């Protein structure tokens, strides 16, 4: 007999936009300068776990205040992940450093 998870296999593919990838590079660069490799691994594990949750249930997190097409997932106190979902893909739109001015947030 199949387990319930086998019936609910997800077909979503996660796609990093150029903006989200650039944001990730800036975050990792910052962590490399000011934090230990242990902290970088913790951040990477946290991001991986969050992406697994989003992939399993894309509607898990609320829509952002800026757009009803983009969802907002708080990763850490300083970092928020914004993503958009269509039928088969999840687009990571931005990994936003919340210490920045909100006007700098690009959700295009």
Buried (B, 14 or more C-beta within 10 A) or exposed (E): EEEEEEEEEEEBEBBBBEBBEBBBEEBEEEBEEEEEEEEBEBBEEEBEEBBEEBBEEBEEBEEBEEBEEBBBBEBBEEBBBBBBBEEEEBBBBBBBBEEEEEEEBBBE
